[in-house]
Amino acid sequence: VNDTTAMGPGREFDAIRALVRRWGPRAKGIGSDAAVLQIADGERVVVSTDVSVEGVHFRSEWMTPEEIGWRATMAALSDLAAAAARPIGVLAALTVPPLWRDALVGLGEGIGAAAETAEAPIIGGDMSDGVSLSLAMTVMGRAMHPLTRDGAHDGDALWVTGTLGGPALAFRAWSGGAQPVQAARERFVHPRARIREAEWLRAHGAHAAIDISDGLVADARHLAAANSARITIALDDVPAFEGCDAAEAAAGGEEYELLVTAPTSLDARAFVDTFTLPLTRVGTLSRAADATVGVTVTRAGERVEITGGYDHFSP
Amino acid sequence: VNDTTAMGPGREFDAIRALVRRWGPRAKGIGSDAAVLQIADGERVVVSTDVSVEGVHFRSEWMTPEEIGWRATMAALSDLAAAAARPIGVLAALTVPPLWRDALVGLGEGIGAAAETAEAPIIGGDMSDGVSLSLAMTVMGRAMHPLTRDGAHDGDALWVTGTLGGPALAFRAWSGGAQPVQAARERFVHPRARIREAEWLRAHGAHAAIDISDGLVADARHLAAANSARITIALDDVPAFEGCDAAEAAAGGEEYELLVTAPTSLDARAFVDTFTLPLTRVGTLSRAADATVGVTVTRAGERVEITGGYDHFSP
């Protein structure tokens, strides 16, 4: 049963109706001006918005419409994971050029599958014409005690979920005109927001978290800045994807894994047993004077420079 | 004082920092993965997302960057007004092509001014490169008793705020290569979300509401569909902007005025005294069998056809 409010006539609304039919019970209340949510006493509402633009975040030759929809949705949900928030709703604002209209149901299917995996109904959105495909995904979540970027304690260790470098490998293959190996491609097109993992980490003592969308080192820099801290990362400890150098794994973005700070006593084995996903200690964090805030990367004890981390506004 | 979480280096983050500096105390907590909000017991959270795309919703020759930012933000806030919700936060996901980067501060100023007018802090967003300027604005609000589209009672009268047709006049002038008169232009570039007006209307007995973004008749069709009702609108009663025919006023979109259903006893004079804004009874609503759900428009008692209402997906 779908409680979608009826909409008037028009091709734009026909397109929305087709999506909503496809979503079935995964959509709730679409067709109103705004979605209405009820929040339990004492819980915080966590919200984030994330845009995926054709030609900037992905190329249409690389992915099916389903994969584009999935990836855009999970990328947004990953920001909720960073806050250890449980998803309560997804809003999809889609800019769909004429050439993409036939792909709309596929895009919707990917959005719906990702939302369903994260147990979040699709509660709203918008649809517009335009010259390039763009998915602006807004996600809402709830948490009694959200994790933030800036809660690190002096002396925390730095832990990362998963294995890094798959998306970088896929990107490198595509950019060179080749097809990536299937496992690397999967990491790019089917990221998973680490929702349950984040709740576990918060419950087991994590102090601060960020998701690795810009790359391990680039996001560690955000974490360092947010905590006025010096972070040291040992490349030798970075869990690299097969076929990927540790430096590439540490620089590559689009991971949507979590980087958390926690006491060195964190029980990584219990995490691995629960989620069948690696949790690896990759560095340390210590409070620092302003001039020394930042990230140091070492290999075999020697300091190395890591560049990279995607910056849309680089020349 | 700004509690923006520190961000790491990078030109994208420099651009965000420049915006946040410009916003000053109007921005809160930007730089985290997600914004965190506290909601009072019993209140509902209302959320909506709305995209404004260059070349679809506006042309850059028509408006300054400040006006583009203002209009995109107010268009989104207008969906909160339709729910009689009080704004609690704005998220701005901006796709900014290279040619628009110098205009970013102006866009931000318009977004900030609109958010400030609506008493909503800017709590998050995203920034991306792209080939055309796009502003995906997500707005959050709170309400103990949100108004919805589908709450109309059989026999309600239909009331509209403000004077209609200004944006249509401006659009017509621009499309013909002329400059619109200043008052009509203002209605297009500086819409006002009817936040306080909506709260008043809800408190004084309104049953259902929608904002007129698609046009009076087109949005009345949505209202009819949502309530399984027949709506009759008398063009003779439509409050038309000076220089605008009632039919054009009833068809033109981009108004961001409110269309509400309420008992015929609604005290319009008290509304006008409070807000110095017209509130005009333009029609009636009655429950209808499926085959007769829709909108009838009359002029001097004769039925007329109104086309229009912007549809992005029309050929």
Interface residues (C-beta under 8 A of the other chain):
Chain A: T5 A6 M7 G8 P9 G10 R11 E12 F13 D14 A15 G31 S32 D33 A34 A35 V36 L37 Q38 I39 D41 E43 R44 V45 V46 V47 S48 T49 D50 V51 V53 G55 V56 H57 S78 D79 L80 A82 A83 A85 G89 L91 A93 T95 R101 I123 G124 G125 D126 M127 S128 D129 G130 V131 S132 S134 A136 T138 M140 G141 A143 P146 T148 R149 D150 I210 D211 A218 D219 R221 H222 A224 A225 A226 S228 G309 D311 H312 F313 S314
Chain B: T5 A6 M7 G8 P9 G10 R11 E12 F13 D14 A15 G31 S32 D33 A34 A35 V36 L37 Q38 I39 D41 E43 R44 V45 V46 V47 S48 T49 D50 V51 V53 G55 V56 H57 S78 D79 L80 A82 A83 A85 G89 L91 A93 T95 R101 I123 G124 G125 D126 M127 S128 D129 G130 V131 S132 S134 A136 T138 M140 G141 A143 P146 T148 R149 D150 I210 D211 A218 D219 R221 H222 A224 A225 A226 S228 G309 D311 H312 F313 S314
